[in-house]
Amino acid sequence: MATSRPAPQYDLTRGPIGATLKRMTAPMIVGMFMMFTFNLVDTFFISLLGTEPLSAISFTFPVTFTIMSLAVGLGIGTSAVVAKYLGRQEHDRAREASTVTSYLAMVIAAVLATLGMIFMNPIFALLGASDALMPLIHAYMDIWLPTSVLLVAIITANAILRACGNTRTPSILMAAAGLINAALDPVFIFGLGPVPAMGIAGAAVATLISWIIGFAYLAWLLTKKLELIDLTLPSRAVFRNSGSEMLRIGIPASGANMLTPLAAGIMTALIAGYGDTAVAAFGVGSRIESIASLLILSLSMTLPPFISQNFGANRLRRVEEAYRLSIRFVLLSQLVIYGLLVATMPWIVGLFTDDEAVARVLRLYIWILPLGYGLQGIIILSNSALNALHQPMVALYLSIARFFVFYVPLAWLGSHFFGLPGFFGGAFAGNLLMAVVARVTFRRVVDEACRNCPDEPDETAAEPPRP
């Protein structure tokens, strides 16, 4: 394997912690905002085809989310392993880990995509898709599923860049891929010039082209320019060691991600007892949450590389300080967002509905649940930090406890005794209690790791070196 020069990187083990986290997080916020915006555009164009294509796309979400959860989980494992070696200044091992995890992630994605193609009809029949929708589902998934290997490769490659402290490139790629997808959607869906109208299949083709462009750029960047991935496979021992280390973190992380839609489904089933208006308001509230939590999601992608590099360098006091600063930022920023949501509540409600019954439930939602977004941030960042500290099972146990010990059960209890206000209040209480548990758990893990820590020099005044 090539060992001609060290892997280019930002050294996250020294320099001012707050400034470093700001530099890493700001591009992610912009990139994720652009990606969310372009995804809405993608859904809009599909909706113009009619109700059946939109329904068909809705049925694909559980399958596509499963692939996405796997990819994100493998990316978490990849980032944790690569960043740990970089923190130890073991650049050759970081390059080996980048190579192994990239190839292994693509192999796993190929196996999963193959199984999905073989069992596509039974899977979607189990999800409740009618025979009339099956041709539309096939038109989309016959293109999307086999090529999802490229999506997994892109997410893994971006995780490698973030492990090196580079969040700017992944952010630009997220925005560019979304822009390309949105620009090509009307061309392939409705046809333009020599391009025939392909309907719902055209949406998959537009997505595929954006993936091909992103994959080609990342492959060149990581193999040629940065030399972070070798084209030749490493030895069997290296493959086994790096691969098992990545999977040990990535598989539990993937499982934790998959709990989110499961819990959301249960919560939707609970609120369905209050009628379609309550379900509609809860759906709108969930969309508001995804936008309001943008800062949390961005920080959850930038904090782990910082923690893993410092974990590898045995600088756990920097880990503690980064976690503390992140939690403080999340609590303050989400409190400001809550104030903005309450202040603009009449405009928000009027934007989404003119049905007074839906509006009444949505106002209740905004008054209660967004107050706990900062608490959710503590939970999410704690889980991300624990994965970065190579404690994936602890993070998985916390995710299970969050949804099935606190959040969902307390929402059910609140609903049982106090109706719809109790449902929202119980969910808030679940987030509050779980945030306390997550914070205490992180503190315990770090304290145990710090028992054998060497004394750490004070280097927070120095700027981190640039690559």
C-alpha positions in Angstrom: 0.0 0.0 0.0 1.1 3.6 -0.7 2.9 5.2 2.3 4.7 8.0 0.5 3.3 10.8 2.6 0.9 11.3 5.6 -2.8 11.7 5.0 -3.7 15.4 4.6 -5.8 16.6 7.6 -6.8 19.2 10.0 -5.2 18.3 13.4 -8.1 18.5 15.8 -6.1 17.5 18.8 -4.8 21.0 19.4 -5.9 24.6 19.0 -9.0 26.5 20.3 -11.9 24.1 20.7 -14.8 26.5 20.1 -13.2 28.0 17.0 -12.5 24.6 15.5 -16.1 23.3 16.1 -17.4 26.5 14.5 -15.2 26.1 11.5 -16.4 22.5 11.0 -20.1 23.0 11.7 -20.8 26.1 9.7 -20.4 24.4 6.3 -22.5 21.5 7.4 -25.4 23.7 8.3 -25.4 25.3 4.9 -24.9 22.0 3.1 -27.7 20.2 5.0 -30.1 23.2 4.5 -29.5 23.1 0.8 -30.0 19.4 0.7 -33.3 19.5 2.6 -34.5 22.3 0.3 -33.7 20.4 -2.9 -35.3 17.2 -1.5 -38.5 19.2 -1.1 -38.2 20.3 -4.8 -37.7 16.6 -5.8 -40.9 15.6 -4.0 -42.8 18.6 -5.5 -42.0 17.5 -9.1 -43.1 13.9 -8.3 -46.4 15.3 -6.8 -47.1 16.9 -10.2 -47.5 13.4 -11.7 -50.5 12.7 -9.6 -51.6 10.9 -6.4 -50.6 7.4 -7.5 -46.9 8.3 -8.2 -46.7 10.2 -4.9 -48.2 7.3 -3.1 -45.7 4.9 -4.7 -42.8 7.1 -3.6 -44.2 7.2 -0.1 -44.1 3.4 0.0 -40.5 3.4 -1.0 -39.5 5.5 2.0 -39.1 2.6 4.5 -36.8 0.7 2.1 -34.7 3.8 1.1 -34.5 4.8 4.8 -33.2 1.4 5.7 -30.4 1.8 3.1 -29.7 5.3 4.3 -29.6 4.2 7.9 -27.1 1.5 7.0 -25.0 4.0 5.0 -25.0 6.6 7.8 -24.2 3.9 10.4 -21.2 2.6 8.4 -20.1 6.2 7.9 -20.2 6.7 11.7 -18.0 3.6 12.1 -15.7 4.7 9.4 -15.2 8.2 10.8 -14.6 6.9 14.3 -11.9 4.5 13.2 -10.1 6.8 10.8 -10.2 9.8 13.1 -8.8 7.7 16.0 -5.8 6.7 13.9 -5.3 10.3 12.8 -5.4 11.5 16.4 -2.6 9.0 17.1 -0.6 10.4 14.1 -0.8 6.9 12.6 -1.4 8.1 9.1 -0.7 4.9 7.3 -3.1 3.0 9.5 -5.7 5.7 8.8 -5.2 5.3 5.1 -5.6 1.5 5.4 -8.7 1.9 7.5 -10.1 4.4 4.9 -9.5 1.9 2.1 -10.9 -1.1 3.9 -14.1 0.6 5.2 -14.8 2.1 1.8 -14.6 -1.2 0.0 -16.4 -3.1 2.7 -19.3 -0.6 2.8 -19.8 -1.0 -0.9 -19.8 -4.8 -0.7 -22.4 -4.7 2.1 -24.6 -2.3 0.1 -24.4 -4.5 -3.0 -25.5 -7.5 -1.0 -28.4 -5.6 0.6 -29.4 -4.1 -2.8 -29.4 -7.6 -4.4 -31.6 -9.0 -1.6 -33.9 -6.0 -2.1 -34.2 -6.7 -5.8 -35.0 -10.4 -5.3 -37.6 -9.8 -2.6 -39.0 -6.5 -3.8 -42.6 -7.7 -4.4 -43.0 -9.4 -1.0 -41.4 -6.5 0.8 -43.8 -3.9 -0.7 -46.8 -6.2 -0.4 -46.0 -6.5 3.3 -45.8 -2.7 3.6 -49.4 -2.6 2.1 -48.7 -1.5 -1.5 -51.6 -2.4 -3.8 -51.1 -4.4 -7.0 -51.9 -1.2 -9.0 -49.0 0.6 -7.4 -46.4 -2.1 -8.0 -45.5 -1.1 -11.6 -44.8 2.5 -10.4 -42.8 1.2 -7.4 -40.8 -1.0 -9.7 -40.2 1.9 -12.2 -38.5 3.8 -9.4 -36.8 1.1 -7.3 -35.5 -0.9 -10.3 -33.2 2.1 -10.9 -32.7 3.4 -7.3 -32.0 0.2 -5.5 -29.1 -1.3 -7.6 -27.4 2.0 -7.8 -27.7 2.8 -4.1 -24.2 1.3 -3.8 -23.0 4.7 -5.1 -25.0 6.4 -2.3 -23.3 4.3 0.4 -19.9 4.9 -1.2 -20.5 8.7 -1.2 -21.6 8.8 2.4 -18.6 6.7 3.5 -16.2 8.9 1.5 -17.7 12.0 3.1 -17.2 10.4 6.5 -13.5 9.9 5.7 -13.2 13.6 4.9 -15.0 14.6 8.1 -12.7 12.3 10.0 -9.8 14.4 8.7 -11.6 17.6 9.9 -12.7 18.5 6.4 -16.4 19.4 6.5 -16.4 21.9 3.7 -16.0 19.4 0.8 -18.9 17.1 2.1 -21.1 20.2 2.5 -20.4 21.4 -1.0 -21.1 18.0 -2.4 -24.4 17.6 -0.5 -25.6 20.9 -1.9 -24.3 20.2 -5.4 -25.9 16.8 -5.6 -29.2 18.1 -4.4 -29.0 21.0 -7.0 -28.2 18.6 -9.8 -31.0 16.2 -8.8 -33.5 19.0 -8.6 -32.4 20.6 -11.9 -32.6 17.2 -13.8 -35.9 16.2 -12.3 -38.2 18.1 -14.7 -36.0 17.1 -17.6 -36.3 13.3 -17.1 -39.8 13.3 -15.4 -41.6 15.4 -18.0 -39.2 15.2 -20.9 -37.3 17.9 -22.7 -36.0 17.9 -26.3 -34.6 14.5 -27.2 -35.1 13.3 -23.6 -38.5 11.4 -23.4 -40.8 11.8 -20.5 -40.0 9.0 -18.1 -42.4 9.8 -15.2 -41.5 8.4 -11.8 -38.5 6.5 -13.3 -37.1 9.9 -14.4 -36.8 11.0 -10.8 -34.7 7.9 -10.1 -32.5 8.7 -13.2 -32.0 12.2 -12.0 -30.9 11.0 -8.6 -28.6 8.4 -10.3 -26.8 11.0 -12.4 -26.2 13.2 -9.3 -24.7 10.2 -7.5 -22.5 9.3 -10.4 -21.1 12.8 -10.5 -20.5 12.9 -6.8 -19.0 9.5 -6.7 -16.6 10.2 -9.6 -15.4 13.4 -7.9 -14.9 11.8 -4.5 -13.1 8.8 -6.0 -10.6 11.1 -7.7 -10.2 13.3 -4.6 -9.6 10.4 -2.2 -7.5 8.1 -4.4 -5.5 10.6 -6.5 -5.3 14.0 -4.9 -5.4 13.2 -1.2 -4.3 9.6 -1.4 -6.6 8.6 1.5 -7.8 5.5 -0.3 -5.6 2.9 -2.2 -6.9 1.2 -5.3 -5.2 -2.0 -4.2 -6.7 -4.1 -1.4 -4.7 -4.4 1.8 -3.6 -7.6 3.4 -6.2 -10.0 4.8 -5.1 -9.2 8.4 -5.5 -5.4 7.8 -8.9 -6.0 6.1 -10.1 -8.1 9.0 -8.9 -5.7 11.7 -10.1 -2.4 10.2 -13.3 -4.0 8.8 -14.3 -5.6 12.1 -13.6 -2.3 14.0 -15.8 -0.3 11.6 -18.6 -2.9 11.8 -18.4 -3.0 15.6 -19.4 0.7 15.6 -21.3 0.9 12.3 -23.9 -1.9 12.8 -25.2 -0.7 16.2 -25.2 2.9 14.9 -27.3 1.7 11.9 -29.7 -0.1 14.2 -30.1 3.0 16.4 -30.9 5.1 13.3 -33.6 2.6 12.3 -35.3 3.1 15.7 -36.3 6.6 14.7 -38.9 5.8 12.1 -40.2 2.9 14.2 -40.8 5.2 17.1 -42.4 7.8 14.8 -44.7 5.1 13.4 -45.8 4.2 16.9 -46.3 7.8 17.9 -48.4 8.4 14.7 -50.5 5.3 15.6 -51.1 6.7 19.1 -52.2 10.2 17.9 -54.4 8.6 15.2 -56.8 7.9 18.0 -57.6 11.6 18.1 -58.6 11.6 14.4 -57.2 12.6 11.0 -56.9 16.3 12.0 -54.5 15.4 14.8 -52.4 13.1 12.5 -52.2 16.0 9.9 -51.0 18.4 12.6 -48.5 15.9 13.9 -47.2 15.4 10.4 -46.7 19.2 9.9 -45.0 19.4 13.3 -42.6 16.6 12.3 -41.6 18.7 9.3 -41.1 21.7 11.4 -38.9 19.6 13.8 -36.7 18.4 10.9 -35.9 22.1 9.9 -35.6 23.4 13.5 -33.2 20.6 14.3 -30.8 21.5 11.5 -28.2 22.9 13.9 -28.3 19.7 16.0 -28.0 17.4 13.0 -25.0 19.4 11.7 -23.2 19.4 15.0 -23.9 15.7 15.4 -21.8 15.2 12.2 -18.9 17.4 13.1 -18.5 16.7 16.8 -17.6 12.9 16.4 -14.5 13.5 14.3 -13.2 16.0 16.8 -13.9 13.6 19.6 -12.4 10.5 17.8 -9.2 12.3 17.0 -8.7 13.5 20.6 -9.7 10.1 21.9 -7.0 8.6 19.7 -4.5 11.1 21.1 -5.7 10.5 24.7 -6.8 14.1 25.1 -10.1 13.4 26.8 -10.2 16.7 28.6 -10.6 18.3 25.1 -13.4 15.8 24.5 -15.1 16.9 27.7 -14.8 20.5 26.8 -16.0 20.1 23.2 -19.0 18.1 24.5 -19.8 20.8 27.1 -19.6 23.7 24.5 -21.7 21.8 22.1 -24.4 21.1 24.7 -24.5 24.7 25.8 -24.7 25.9 22.2 -27.6 23.5 21.4 -29.6 24.4 24.5 -29.2 28.2 23.8 -29.8 28.0 20.1 -32.9 25.7 20.4 -34.3 28.0 23.1 -34.0 30.9 20.6 -35.6 28.7 17.9 -38.5 27.9 20.3 -39.1 31.6 20.8 -39.1 32.2 17.1 -41.6 29.4 16.5 -43.9 30.7 19.2 -43.6 34.3 17.9 -44.4 33.2 14.3 -47.0 30.6 15.2 -49.9 32.4 13.4 -47.9 32.6 10.2 -46.7 29.0 10.4 -50.2 27.7 11.1 -51.7 29.7 8.3 -49.0 28.5 5.9 -49.8 24.8 6.4 -53.5 24.7 7.0 -56.8 26.6 6.9 -58.7 23.9 8.8 -59.3 25.2 12.4 -59.3 21.7 13.9 -55.8 21.0 12.5 -54.7 24.5 13.4 -55.8 24.0 17.0 -53.7 20.8 17.4 -50.7 22.4 15.6 -50.7 25.4 18.0 -50.7 23.0 20.9 -47.8 21.1 19.3 -45.8 24.3 18.9 -46.3 25.4 22.4 -45.1 22.1 24.0 -42.8 19.9 21.9 -40.3 22.4 20.4 -39.5 23.4 24.0 -37.7 20.0 24.2 -35.7 20.3 21.0 -32.6 21.3 23.0 -33.1 18.2 25.2 -33.3 16.1 22.1 -30.0 17.7 21.1 -28.4 16.5 24.3 -29.5 13.0 23.5 -28.4 13.0 19.9 -25.0 14.6 20.6 -24.4 12.2 23.5 -25.1 9.2 21.2 -22.8 10.7 18.6 -20.1 11.3 21.1 -20.3 7.8 22.5 -20.0 6.3 19.0 -16.9 8.5 18.5 -15.5 7.1 21.8 -15.9 3.6 20.4 -18.8 2.8 22.7 -21.5 1.9 20.1 -23.4 -0.5 22.3 -23.8 2.1 25.0 -25.2 4.5 22.4 -27.5 1.8 21.1 -28.9 1.1 24.6 -29.5 4.8 25.1 -31.4 5.0 21.8 -33.6 2.0 22.8 -34.2 3.6 26.3 -35.0 6.9 24.7 -37.8 5.6 22.5 -39.2 2.6 24.4 -38.6 3.5 28.0 -39.2 7.3 28.1 -40.4 9.0 24.9 -43.2 6.7 23.6 -44.4 5.2 27.0 -44.6 8.6 28.7 -46.5 10.0 25.6 -48.9 7.1 25.9 -49.4 7.7 29.7 -49.9 11.4 29.2 -52.4 10.7 26.5 -54.3 8.2 28.7 -54.7 10.5 31.6 -54.7 14.0 30.0 -55.7 13.6 26.4 -53.9 15.3 23.6 -52.1 17.9 25.8 -50.8 15.0 27.9 -49.6 13.2 24.8 -47.4 16.2 23.9 -46.4 16.8 27.5 -45.5 13.2 28.0 -43.2 13.2 25.0 -41.6 16.4 26.3 -41.1 14.7 29.7 -39.6 11.7 28.0 -37.0 13.9 26.3 -36.2 15.7 29.6 -35.6 12.5 31.5 -33.6 10.9 28.7 -31.4 14.0 28.3 -30.4 13.6 32.0 -29.6 9.9 31.5 -27.6 10.6 28.4 -25.6 13.4 30.1 -24.8 11.2 33.1 -23.9 8.2 30.9 -21.5 10.3 28.8 -19.8 11.7 32.0 -19.4 8.2 33.4 -17.8 6.8 30.2 -15.4 9.8 30.0 -14.5 9.6 33.7 -13.7 5.9 33.3 -11.5 6.5 30.3 -9.7 9.4 32.0 -8.5 7.3 34.9 -5.5 6.2 32.9 -5.1 9.5 30.9 -1.7 11.2 30.9 -1.4 14.9 31.8 -2.6 16.9 28.8 -0.6 20.0 27.8 -2.5 23.3 27.4 -2.5 24.0 23.7 -5.8 25.6 23.3 -4.3 29.0 22.5 -2.6 27.7 19.3 -4.4 27.7 16.0 -4.9 24.2 14.5 -2.5 23.7 11.5 -4.0 23.8 8.1 -3.4 21.0 5.5 
